Amino acid sequence: MNISRSTCLLLCIGWLPLMAVAASPPSTHAFTLDNGLKVVVREDHRSAAVTAQLWLKVGASYEPPGQSGLSHALEHMVYKGSSKACAGEFSTVLKKLGASENAFTGKDFTVYHQTLSPGRLGVAFEIMADLMSTAELSERDFTTELNVIQEERRDIVDDQLLAQSIERLESLAYLSSAYRSPTIGWMHDLQRMSALQLQHWYQAWYAPNNATLVIAGDVTPDAVKALAQKYFGHLERRATPAAVAPVELSAPGERSLILRAPISAPRLIMSFNTPSLATAQDRRTAYALRLLETLLAGSESARIKQQLQLGEAIFSDTQSEYDAFNRGDSLLTINTQLNLDKIKSTDQALVRLWQVIDELKNKAPEKAELDRAKTLLIANSVYAQDDLEGQAFILGLLESIGLDWRLSDQDAAELNKVTPQDIQNAAITYLTRERLSTATILPEKNHE
């Protein structure tokens, strides 16, 4: 059996006092250029490398109905030519320099990033500044690339049962929120998207005052500031559209959907509407929800996994997720697959899930159980500090959802403040039927 590095780290440090496992924060500096571009620099001189990430505050949650997928399509298109390079030329340059590069789009952001030697950081800056300001976005290139994006959607969503199920569930769970649209876009929106729409989207959001440049690695703040001014300083500040945080109804009501698919055993997915770190009235609520998810299903020692998967064996698989790092409200999701040798009905499985949830609502967890969950989350945070891209990611993510990057250095301390009573209160408040959406995926008739 293979043991993950994060699990190994947990085993090694599990005996330490909780506060001792939090590494000392690296030296981090932030400044803002005159055009509004914010720059965050985290010094890490352990290796001769640096990662540069350009975070644009625009993603799927910014898109109006009928125009889903614009941000992701734009991420594809900026590489198709600009004032300084033809399609693919920037990637060729970076490859020759031994650099790695990529881009990704989320609900709240679009990110372009490179990892390379510190002496080549100016090259990365020149490329990113050009991509965000002079992309050509031609109709000819767009028609071809749109076919690529549609095929990508078929591969990663339409042909993947779990991804498709989560997409449908999110469209139900986010009753009033812009998070209900998929990042890659609905297929019917992709089929009617135009290059003109993309050009307008680019002009609306790709402004220096709507971006954060994050640098982590073997650099100094003064050197980064000089390079940022040289390559980004000439970009002009522009007004951007108002961006309203996606906030959900406090009690949307219980919702459910049923899907049928060519599977051998049913899946049952429960999602509860919750606040995020950015929307919680008291931020301790979000830290409590992170620990609550870990206690319920987010670790090998979690209650649902121990009682219902390893114990009673009514589930063959258990997964969970709570994303505290949204600019809007979030979901706490529990995803299970039934073991038909032990249980036949999804209704019976739902009853058992509620019984385990109600145990946490009726009685706060013991301190020792909560401490184990804290140690796991803090260990993962410590491990992330060994990776330059991981360090830069959390800094850029916090800034892009409207929070201060300094919260990344306070994570362990904030988790340690959470009490057993906080966990119980979070369960009572948020794990309710009024906040619940359920997706049941049943085998098609010929698979039953």
C-alpha positions in Angstrom: 0.0 0.0 0.0 1.3 3.4 -0.9 1.2 6.1 1.7 0.9 9.7 0.6 3.5 12.3 1.6 0.9 14.3 3.5 -0.2 11.2 5.4 3.5 10.3 6.2 4.0 13.9 7.5 0.9 13.5 9.7 2.3 10.3 11.2 5.7 11.9 11.9 4.3 15.0 13.6 1.2 13.6 15.3 2.9 13.5 18.7 3.8 17.2 18.6 1.8 19.9 20.4 -0.6 21.5 17.9 1.0 24.9 17.8 4.4 23.4 17.2 3.5 22.0 13.9 2.8 25.4 12.4 6.0 26.5 10.5 7.2 30.1 11.0 5.8 32.3 8.3 8.3 33.0 5.4 9.2 36.7 4.8 6.5 38.2 2.6 6.1 41.7 1.2 3.3 43.4 -0.7 3.2 46.7 -2.7 0.9 48.2 -5.4 2.0 49.9 -8.6 0.5 53.3 -9.6 -1.8 51.5 -12.1 -3.4 49.4 -9.3 -1.5 46.1 -9.9 -0.9 44.5 -6.5 2.3 42.5 -6.1 2.9 40.0 -3.3 6.4 38.6 -2.9 7.2 35.6 -0.7 10.9 34.9 -0.2 12.0 31.3 -0.2 15.7 30.9 -0.8 15.8 27.1 -0.3 16.2 26.5 -4.0 17.2 28.5 -7.1 13.8 28.7 -8.5 10.8 31.1 -8.6 7.2 30.8 -9.5 5.2 33.8 -10.9 1.4 33.8 -10.9 -0.8 36.4 -12.4 -4.3 36.3 -10.9 -7.2 38.1 -12.7 -10.3 38.6 -10.6 -12.7 37.1 -13.1 -14.1 33.6 -13.4 -17.3 31.7 -14.0 -19.1 33.4 -11.1 -18.7 36.8 -12.9 -20.5 35.6 -16.1 -24.1 36.5 -16.8 -26.7 33.9 -17.7 -26.4 32.6 -21.2 -22.7 33.5 -21.4 -21.2 30.7 -19.2 -17.6 29.7 -20.1 -16.4 33.1 -21.2 -13.5 33.3 -18.7 -12.2 29.8 -19.5 -12.5 30.4 -23.2 -10.5 33.6 -22.9 -7.8 31.8 -20.9 -7.4 29.5 -24.0 -7.4 32.4 -26.5 -4.8 34.8 -25.1 -2.1 32.3 -26.2 -3.2 32.6 -29.8 -1.2 35.7 -30.6 -0.4 39.1 -29.2 1.7 42.2 -30.1 4.9 40.3 -29.3 4.3 36.7 -30.3 2.5 34.4 -32.6 0.4 31.5 -31.4 2.5 29.1 -29.3 5.7 31.2 -29.5 5.7 32.2 -25.8 5.5 28.5 -24.8 8.4 27.7 -27.0 10.5 30.5 -25.4 9.7 29.3 -21.9 10.4 25.6 -22.8 13.9 26.6 -24.1 14.5 28.3 -20.8 13.6 25.1 -18.9 10.5 26.8 -17.5 7.1 25.1 -16.7 4.0 27.1 -17.5 0.2 26.7 -17.5 -3.0 28.5 -16.8 -6.3 27.7 -15.2 -9.7 29.2 -14.6 -12.0 28.8 -11.5 -15.3 30.2 -10.3 -13.6 33.4 -9.0 -10.3 33.8 -10.9 -8.2 33.2 -13.9 -4.5 32.4 -13.3 -1.4 32.4 -15.6 1.8 31.0 -14.1 5.4 30.0 -14.8 8.1 28.4 -12.7 11.7 29.1 -13.8 15.1 30.3 -12.7 15.2 33.6 -10.8 17.4 35.2 -13.5 14.6 34.6 -16.1 11.8 36.2 -14.1 11.7 39.2 -16.3 10.8 37.0 -19.3 7.8 35.6 -17.4 6.8 39.2 -16.5 7.1 40.4 -20.1 5.0 37.4 -21.3 2.2 37.9 -18.8 2.0 41.6 -19.2 1.7 41.1 -23.0 -1.0 38.4 -22.7 -3.1 40.5 -20.4 -3.0 43.6 -22.5 -2.5 42.9 -26.3 -4.1 39.5 -27.0 -5.4 39.5 -30.6 -8.5 37.3 -30.1 -9.2 36.8 -33.8 -12.4 35.3 -35.1 -10.4 32.7 -37.1 -8.5 31.4 -34.1 -11.6 31.5 -31.9 -13.6 29.2 -34.2 -10.9 26.5 -34.1 -10.2 26.9 -30.3 -13.9 26.7 -29.5 -14.0 23.2 -31.0 -11.1 22.3 -28.7 -13.0 23.6 -25.7 -16.2 21.8 -26.6 -14.2 18.6 -26.9 -12.6 19.3 -23.5 -16.1 19.6 -22.0 -17.1 16.2 -23.5 -13.9 14.6 -22.1 -13.9 16.0 -18.5 -17.7 16.4 -17.9 -20.1 14.8 -20.3 -18.2 11.5 -20.4 -17.4 11.5 -16.7 -20.3 10.4 -14.5 -19.1 11.9 -11.2 -18.2 15.3 -12.8 -21.5 15.5 -14.6 -23.4 14.6 -11.3 -21.5 17.3 -9.3 -22.2 19.8 -12.1 -25.9 19.1 -12.0 -26.0 19.1 -8.2 -24.2 22.5 -8.0 -26.8 24.0 -10.4 -29.4 22.9 -8.0 -27.6 23.7 -4.7 -26.7 27.3 -5.7 -30.3 28.4 -6.0 -29.6 32.1 -6.3 -25.9 32.2 -6.7 -23.7 32.7 -9.8 -21.8 29.6 -8.7 -24.5 27.5 -10.3 -22.9 27.7 -13.8 -19.9 25.4 -14.6 -16.5 27.0 -15.2 -16.1 25.3 -18.6 -19.6 26.5 -19.6 -22.8 24.8 -20.6 -22.5 23.2 -24.0 -25.3 25.3 -25.5 -23.6 28.5 -24.4 -20.3 27.3 -25.9 -22.1 26.6 -29.2 -23.3 30.2 -29.5 -20.3 32.0 -28.1 -18.6 34.6 -30.3 -15.2 36.2 -30.6 -16.8 39.6 -30.1 -18.2 38.5 -26.7 -14.7 37.4 -25.8 -13.2 40.7 -26.8 -15.6 42.6 -24.7 -14.9 40.3 -21.7 -11.2 40.8 -22.1 -11.5 44.6 -22.2 -13.9 44.6 -19.2 -11.7 42.5 -16.8 -8.1 42.3 -17.9 -6.9 45.5 -16.2 -3.9 45.9 -13.9 -6.1 47.2 -11.1 -8.1 43.9 -11.3 -5.1 41.7 -10.9 -2.6 40.4 -8.4 0.9 39.3 -9.3 2.3 36.7 -6.8 5.9 35.7 -6.7 7.4 33.0 -4.5 11.0 31.8 -4.5 14.6 32.8 -4.5 14.1 36.6 -5.1 14.2 39.8 -3.1 11.3 42.4 -3.0 13.4 45.2 -4.4 14.4 43.1 -7.5 10.8 42.0 -8.1 9.5 45.6 -7.7 11.9 46.9 -10.3 10.9 44.1 -12.8 7.2 44.6 -12.1 7.5 48.4 -12.7 9.5 47.7 -16.0 7.1 45.2 -17.5 3.7 46.1 -16.0 4.0 49.7 -15.0 3.0 51.0 -18.5 -0.4 49.2 -18.4 -3.2 51.7 -17.9 -5.7 51.5 -15.1 -9.3 50.9 -16.3 -12.7 50.9 -14.6 -14.0 47.4 -14.3 -17.7 46.3 -13.9 -19.1 46.0 -10.3 -18.5 42.5 -9.0 -21.1 41.3 -6.5 -20.2 38.3 -4.3 -22.4 35.2 -4.9 -24.5 35.0 -1.8 -27.1 32.3 -1.2 -30.5 32.3 0.5 -30.2 31.5 4.3 -32.8 28.7 4.0 -33.2 27.8 0.3 -35.3 24.7 1.2 -34.6 21.0 0.6 -33.9 20.1 -3.1 -33.2 16.8 -4.8 -32.5 15.3 -8.2 -32.3 11.8 -9.6 -30.0 10.8 -12.4 -29.6 7.4 -14.1 -26.3 6.2 -15.5 -24.5 3.0 -16.6 -23.2 2.2 -13.1 -23.2 -0.9 -11.0 -24.1 0.7 -7.7 -26.0 3.9 -6.7 -24.3 7.0 -5.5 -25.7 9.4 -3.0 -24.4 13.0 -2.8 -25.5 15.5 -0.1 -24.6 19.2 -0.3 -25.3 21.8 2.4 -25.3 25.5 1.8 -22.7 27.2 4.0 -20.8 30.5 4.3 -17.2 30.7 3.2 -14.3 32.5 4.9 -15.2 35.6 2.9 -18.9 35.6 3.7 -19.1 34.2 7.2 -20.1 36.9 9.8 -17.6 35.3 12.2 -14.6 33.8 10.4 -14.3 31.2 13.1 -17.4 29.6 11.5 -15.5 28.8 8.3 -12.6 27.3 10.3 -15.2 25.2 12.2 -16.8 24.0 9.0 -13.4 22.9 7.7 -12.9 20.8 10.8 -16.5 19.6 10.7 -16.0 18.3 7.2 -12.8 16.5 8.3 -14.5 15.0 11.3 -17.4 13.7 9.2 -15.9 12.3 6.1 -12.7 14.1 5.2 -10.1 11.7 6.7 -9.5 8.1 7.2 -10.6 8.4 10.9 -13.7 10.4 10.0 -17.0 9.2 11.4 -18.8 8.4 8.2 -15.8 6.5 6.9 -15.2 4.6 10.1 -18.8 3.8 10.9 -20.5 3.4 7.6 -17.7 2.4 5.2 -15.2 0.5 7.2 -17.6 -0.6 10.0 -21.1 -1.4 8.6 -19.7 -1.5 5.1 -22.8 0.1 3.6 -20.6 2.3 1.5 -17.8 1.2 -0.8 -16.5 4.8 -1.2 -16.8 8.0 0.8 -15.5 11.5 -0.2 -16.2 15.0 1.1 -15.4 18.6 0.3 -15.8 22.0 1.9 -14.2 25.0 0.1 -13.7 27.8 2.5 -11.9 29.9 -0.1 -14.7 31.3 -2.2 -15.6 35.0 -2.6 -19.2 33.9 -2.1 -21.1 31.3 -0.1 -20.0 27.7 -0.4 -21.1 24.1 0.0 -20.2 21.2 2.3 -20.6 18.0 0.3 -20.6 14.4 1.3 -20.3 11.9 -1.6 -20.9 8.2 -1.1 -21.3 5.0 -3.2 -23.5 2.2 -1.9 -22.3 -1.3 -1.3 -25.1 -3.4 -2.6 -24.0 -6.4 -0.7 -24.9 -4.6 2.5 -27.6 -2.1 1.6 -30.1 -1.9 -1.3 -31.9 1.4 -0.8 -30.5 5.0 -1.1 -33.3 6.0 1.3 -31.9 3.6 4.0 -28.4 5.0 3.3 -29.7 8.6 3.8 -31.2 7.6 7.1 -27.9 6.3 8.3 -26.0 9.4 7.1 -28.5 11.6 9.0 -28.0 9.5 12.2 -24.2 10.1 12.0 -24.7 13.8 11.4 -27.2 14.1 14.2 -24.7 12.5 16.6 -22.5 15.6 16.1 -25.5 17.9 16.4 -26.5 16.3 19.7 -23.1 16.0 21.3 -19.9 18.0 20.7 -16.9 15.9 19.7 -14.3 15.0 22.3 -11.3 17.3 22.4 -8.9 14.4 21.4 -11.0 13.8 18.2 -11.0 17.5 17.3 -7.3 17.7 18.0 -6.6 14.9 15.5 -8.6 16.8 12.8 -6.6 20.0 13.6 -3.3 18.2 13.3 -4.3 16.8 9.9 -5.3 20.1 8.5 -2.3 21.9 9.9 0.0 19.2 8.7 -1.3 19.7 5.2 -0.7 23.4 5.5 2.9 22.8 6.6 3.5 20.4 3.8 2.2 23.0 1.3 4.9 25.4 2.4 7.5 23.1 0.7 6.1 23.8 -2.7 6.6 27.2 -4.3 3.5 27.0 -6.5 1.5 26.0 -3.4 2.7 29.0 -1.5 1.9 31.3 -4.3 -1.4 29.7 -4.9 -2.9 30.4 -1.4 -1.6 34.0 -1.4 -3.1 34.7 -4.8 -6.3 32.9 -3.9 -6.9 34.9 -0.8 -6.3 38.2 -2.6 -8.6 37.2 -5.5 -11.6 36.4 -3.2 -11.2 39.7 -1.4 -9.2 38.6 1.7 -5.8 39.6 2.9 -2.8 37.3 2.0 -1.8 37.5 5.7 -4.5 35.0 6.5 -2.4 32.2 5.1 0.1 32.7 7.9 -2.6 32.7 10.5 -4.3 29.5 9.4 -2.9 27.2 12.1 -3.6 29.6 14.9 -7.2 30.1 13.7 -7.8 26.4 13.4 -6.5 25.9 16.9 -9.1 28.4 18.3 -12.0 26.2 17.2 -13.6 24.5 20.2 -15.8 21.3 20.3 -18.8 23.6 20.9 -18.0 25.5 17.7 -18.2 22.2 15.8 -21.5 21.3 17.3 -22.9 24.8 16.6 -21.8 24.6 13.0 -23.4 21.2 12.6 -26.7 22.4 14.2 -26.8 25.6 12.1 -25.7 24.4 8.7 -26.3 20.6 8.4 -30.1 21.0 8.1 -32.7 19.9 5.6 -33.5 23.6 4.8 -29.9 23.9 3.4 -29.7 20.4 1.8 -29.5 19.4 -1.9 -29.3 15.7 -2.7 -28.3 14.0 -5.9 -29.1 10.3 -6.3 -27.4 8.5 -9.2 -29.1 5.2 -9.9 -28.1 2.4 -12.3 -29.9 2.3 -15.6 -32.5 -0.4 -15.9 -30.1 -2.7 -17.8 -27.5 -2.4 -15.1 -29.7 -3.2 -12.1 
